[in-house]
């Protein structure tokens, strides 16, 4: 019996070692403060190509805007994530892109018509409509999970800025990026925390001039300049780089839609070669593979 017990233990230890070897470590960002993030996202002329997972990424078996997907992506590549905070009927802020439940959950109707407890009875679906074990996460849980791993970029889906700021303060993790559409929105968050970092929509010279006139610090932001390169945003790229601002192109509505994987990979590489510092994609794992192949 003693021999069987020892043998069993050795087998168990070997099995645990095997599982550890098969589970890749997460590829995390080694930063813990907003000042470190400002330095990381500062354009220096020869920056590392950075990947942003749109809604965390869209992968078979892993639903968008879920902690399970965030973690899965980090097994393959460093990335930060654009996510979508929305409010439930009982004022809990959760992550879900759509205002309705139908497309990505097993439920139906408006998210604002359901309490958080009701939403927890649902399951999230992957990109093909397959039901997964994942549930809708709260923004608070997602921010707490991201600490020491990555950065969440919070899109504006109608949740009051005061509510977002309160959740960030209470989470114990200030390392959160905020999508901003105007200097006034940036100023609100800067009044809360002067070190706040933003993903700013700058799609025209007029918009660039507005941020300059308002005195919003360029060191606090990255700039989204569109879904593809155009003559206008190539000029913006130069202006923003001159201010030390990294520029982001989103492949979600463009290159991600190509049906051929090799063609997508070539498109991702082209976006970076044309000067983008950050590529936002529904397929961050594919983007990472395309860069590695190059």
N, C-alpha and C positions, 0 to 999 in steps of 0.2 A: 504494500500500500504506500509506504514511504517512497519507494522508487517511482511508483506511478505518479505520486504527487509532485516530485521533483521534475520528472519528465514533462508532466503537464504544465508546470510553471515555465520550464524552458521553452516549450512550444508556444505558450502564451506570450512570453517575452519576445520570442522571435517574430511572432505574428504582429505584435505592437510595433517592433522595429520595422517590419515590412510595410505596415500602414503608414508610418512616419516617412519612410523613403518614397512612398507613392504620393504623398500629399505635399505638393510644392509649397514653399514658404511664400507668404504674400510679399509683393513688391511694393513697398510703402514709401511715402515721402517722409524723409527724416527732418521734419520741422514741427515746432510746437507753438510758435508765436506768430502774430501778424507781421511783425518786423521781418522775421525769417521768410515769410511768404512774399512780402514786398520785394525782398532781395531776390528770391527765386524767380519771380515773374518780371523782374526788371530786364529790359532789353539791353544786352551788352554787345551785340554784334555777332557773337558766335554762341548762341544758346543751344541747349539741347532741344530737340523737337519734342513738343509736349502733346499728349493726347488727352482730350476731354471726352468722356463717355456721355453721350446725349441720353438723358433719362437713365443713366447707369449702363446703358448698352442693351442691345436686343439680341439674345442668344437662345437657341432652342433649349427648352427646359428651364430657362431663367427669365422671369418676368421683369419688365421695366420698372423702375422706381422701387426696387426691393433691395433689402440689405443682402439677401442671398446672391443677387446679381452683382452688386458692388464687390462683394468678397470674391466671387468667381473671377471677375475681370482682373483683380489684383494678383491672381495666381499666374497671369500671363504677362502683365505689364503694369508699370506705374501709370496712374491716370487720376484725374479728378473728375467729378461728376456734376453735370447739370441736372437738377431735380426740381420737382414741382409741388410746392406746398399748397394744400387746400384745406378748407375748414369744414368740419362736420356740423351736424345739427346742434350738438351739445358743445361746440366751440373747442374741439380737439383738432390740432393741426396735424394732418397726415400727408403722405406723399401719394399723389395720383395726378397724372397729366390731364385727363379729361374731366370735365365737370360732371359727367355721367359715369355710371359703373359698368355699363353693358360691354364695352369693348375688351377691357382687361381684367374683369372679375367675373365671378359666378353670380353676381347680383344684377339688379336693374334699377334704373331711375337715377335721380340726382344725388350726388354725394351729400349735398347740403340738406337733404331730407332724411338722412339716416344718422343715428347716434354712432359713436365709436364702438360701443358694445355690439351693435347690430352689424357693423362692418367687420368685426372680428369673426363673425360666423361665415364670412365669405373666403374664397381662395382666389389668388391671382392666376391669370392665364399667361402663357408664354406667347411669343410672336405668332405661333401657328394656331393659337386658340386652345392649346392643351392646358388642362387644369393642373396646377402645381400645388405643393404643400404650403407655399408662401402666403402670408397674410399681408394686408396693407399696413405698413409701418407708420409710427408717429414720427414727426419731424424731430422731436426730442430724442427718441431712440436712435434715429439715423445719425444725428450730430454726435451723440455720445459714442456710437460705434465708430465713427470716422476718426476720432481722436487718436493721433499717432499713426494713422494709416493713410489718410487722403484728405481732400478738401471737398466739401459740398458747395456747389454754386446754386444758390436758391433763386429760381425764376420767380417772376411776379405773377401770381395767379389770383390776386384779389384779397389776399390775407393782409390785414392792417400792418403797416410797418412797425407800429408800437408792439404788436403781438410777436412779430418775428424777432425784434430786438430783445424782448423779454425772454423768449425761449432760448436765444443764444446765450444771454447772461446766465440763465438758470442751468444751462447744460454743463457748465464748467469747461466748455471748449469754445474759445473765441475764434478759432481758426475756421471761419466760414466766409465764403465769397457771396456777394449779393449782386444779382443782375439789376442794372439800373438803366432807366430810359430817359432821365433828365437830370440836369444839375441840381434841381430842387430835391429830387429823391436822394441823390448822393449827399447833399448837405444835411438832410435829416439824420442819416446814419453817422456822418462825421461828427455831428453834435453829440451823438450817443458815445461814439468811440472814434477819436481822431485817426486811429490806425486801421480803420475798416478798409477792406479790399473789395473792389468792384469789378464786375464784368459789364462794361459800358457799351451800349449800342452807339457806335459812331459810323453812320452810313453816308455822311455827306460832310463837305467842308463847313457848312452852316452849323452842323452839330459840333464839329471840332471846335469852331470859334466860340460856341456857347459855353463849353466847358472851360475854355481858356479864359473867357471874360468873367465867368463865375468864380474863378480861382480854385477850382477843384484840383487838388494835387495830383499830378500825373503819376507820381510814384505809388499811388493807391489803386491803380487800375490796370486791367488788361482791356483791350478794345475788340469787340466783335465788329467786323467790317463787311460781313455779308456771306452768302452761300457760295460765291465764286468770285474770281478776280475780274474786275472791270477797269477801264481806263481811270474812272473816278477814284475807286478805292486803292488803286496802285499809287496814286498821289497821296491818299490818306496814309497808306503804309509808310511812305517816306516821312511824312509829317510826324506821325506817331512814333516811329523809330527815333526820330530826332528828339523826341521828348522822353525817350527811354521806355516807351510803352510797347509791350508785346501785342501782336495782332493775331486774331483768331478768325479762321474761315470755318463755316459749318458745312460738312459734306452730307448732312442728313437729308436735305431735299435734292441733292445733286448726285455726287459720285456714289453714295450709298445705294441709290436706286438702280444702278447698272446691274444687269443680270449675270454678267460674267465676272467671276472672282478675280481672274488675272487682270481684267480691264479695271476693276475697282482698285486693285493694288497699284497699278500704274497711275491711276488718278490720284490716289493718296500721296504717292511720291511726288507727283507733279505739283500738288498744292504746296508741299513743303519747299520744293526746289524753286518755286516762284516767289518765295519770301515769307510765307506764313510761319509764325512761331508756334501756333497752337492749332490743332485740327480737332474739331468737334465732330463726333461720328456716332451713329447708332451701332457701329460695328468696331469698337475699340480694339478688340482682340485681333481682328483682321488688319487694322491699321498698324498695330505693333509688329505683326508678322511681315507686312509689306516693307516697313522701315528696316527691319532686321535683314530681310533678303537683300535690300540694296546695299 
